[in-house]
Amino acid sequence: MFRMHTDTPSSTSLVSGSVADMAALLDVANIPEHNHDRWRGNVADLANASGSFRETAYGGIASITEAQDIFERQGWQTGADRARAEIPSLSLGDFAPEAVAMKRRRTFADAGDTVRVEAAMAGNWDQAYETRTKKATRQPVTLSVGCAFGGPGEITHEEMFWTGLQMAALCDVLEGAGWRIELRALKANNFGSTGKVHAQDWTVKQSDQPLRLDTTLALFGHAGVYRSHGWAALSASSYKTPGNGGHVQRGEMLVETFRRLSASSIIPPLSLIIPQAYSRAEAVLNLTAALKAVKDPGAA
């Protein structure tokens, strides 16, 4: 079940869980009463959209049921098929850093860094000194990668697709290089001048699960899923949500919000938060930067 956190830092509201938990928020019974009217208004906006606006703002869906079909039951097959065709053309394989873990190795000899008192007292001088060295070994290393999903009202269905594409591509290339990848969809909104923040943290893929393109593309890349499931999660705030949803956090502001939540042990730590992409060019730029950050964390 989704979790509405009450242990967050001052003036911060947070909901988190799996994609199935997120889906439960479409039931108005799971929305705080002070935001019922706002959520019902969102449902009405979806139902009343028509023509080209329905295509650009909602990806062509006309009801909550259609959004559920795409996100919860059937997956977004059209988006998944497009991603399968696009990912190879990005040619990221050459940039993928190999997954390695550093292990400490102990060796005993007649010279070294530290005296082993017991061995010395026993007269075993050939083993009386210990040296510890680090050795890189190729084995699965887990990375938790987060990215914001959705966007302001002017962001179209086509533009949102590219964030979905970049998250699927990053997972695909890193897992191909031996990493274990967890994908998390993030969101944080500032509620006007009140100083209050509502944050979301949804686990799209656990590190031991295979990548599901249809689910990943649906949450990160389908405007209709964002403007149904994502807006329901926005209405799940313990604060009264403004009519416009508040100001969407991006860049360093978003990173700092989730760094603070992680430092307070409210959410698991994130290895990397990458920016959203609303075009192919932005996706390529973000992916290149993310792979460099994985390869050399100190340079990020």
Disulfide bonds with the S-S distance in Angstrom:
none
